[in-house]
Amino acid sequence: MEIVRRWLPLLVYAGLAVAMQLYILRWLAGRDFFARRPWRQRLLLWTGRTAAIVIALIPVIYSGNLHRLLPSTGSEWFLAGALFYGALLMTVFLLAWTGVHKTDLARRHSVKTLLGVASALPLGMAGTGVIVARMGMHLREVEIRVKGLPRGLDGLRIAQLTDLHFGVFFGPAEAERAVAMANETRPHLAVFTGDLITQRGDNLREALRILSRLKADAGVYGCHGNHEIYAQCEEAATLIGSSYGIRYLRQTFADLRFGDTQLRLTGVDYQRQSGAYLRQVRAAARPGAYNVLLSHNPDVFPVASALGFDLTLAGHTHGGQVNVEILEENLNVARFFTPYTKGLYRRSRHAAYVSSGLGTVGVPVRLGAPPEVTLIRLCAV
């Protein structure tokens, strides 16, 4: 029943979208529709353009507070439906733009075939993205070479999970698999960098219960993300997490010792872009220790490095969720908000790693940014 509950709505959406696109192709391409009613051609042309703009703006709109206006179980399906409907309107736009009514029979057939392929492409990409989001989880091992790293930290393993977004599309089976994958690395330290759930009504306690199965020599630590703020569950997550052995660092730090070396682990709640970053932990970095910062959003990195944090671990961006890598540059919608979207970044001797995370927001699709469990390994140079 759980499988049916998760997959049936998506299959219904996809089936309806395919049927509607096939119908619109047959209806419009099979008549002299535009020749007899040119005003409709203009109307459909502008409808297609509007749809293209709306589709492009959906990730930007969702980055705000749109989810607060929607039912707790409906926001992701609302956006999925909007994308499928947008694909339908784009089909109409392509028909109007190419002027099917003006072509001869042979060319008309070629154009219809081309449009059929083009109209199916968004659904094909969406289907691939859904499969990657659900089944493409992998372990990403990242080696961070540090000049003068103390002997006690050489080879230190830190397992990082982030952006669980526990719910319909990333449920218990997926969460347990992520935890098991992290435990297989036998980490010295395990951290979670925010967004346990997406919205109010998601099962916070179950997410924390599964996360508590993380095993690490020095324990499990976490920080809060923006969705803990949206769901108003920061206090609840902190208390429930504590009962499960997960320590949330909220504008505070923990001193950990590995051999004869001290590592200071500092954590902050989600840092709003309108505020001054890290003002509550400006004196947290300790001289002589290796200082690690847990921050959900990665754009604090320049401030963190200036304050003396040697390593910043973050998430938030989902690796762009749909990402294209060209010449080692990541191109995705997250770059509208931060230059730190995916992978390892350096500023002088300081480093930041931005994990692509596990779950999704908006539509349950990932392309070019598969869900990841991250293993950070510190290495002396």
Secondary structure, DSSP 8 states (H G I E B T S, - for coil): -HHHHHHHHHHHHHHHHHHHHHHHHHHHHTTTHHHH-HHHHHHHHHHHHHHHHHHHHHHHHHTTTGGGGS-TTTHHHHHHHHHHHHHHHHHHHHHHHHTGGGS-HHHHHHHHHHHHHHHHHHHHHHHHHHHHHHH--EEEEEEEEETT--GGGTT-EEEEE-----SSSS-HHHHHHHHHHHHTT--SEEEE-S-S-SSTTS-HHHHHHHHTT---TT-EEE---HHHHHTT-HHHHHHHHHHTTEEE-SSEEEEEEETTEEEEEEE-----TTS-TTGGGTT---TTSEEEEE-SSGGGHHHHHHTT-SEEEE-SSGGGSB-EEETTEEESGGGGT-S--SEEEEETTEEEEE---S--SSSS--BS---EEEEEEEEE-
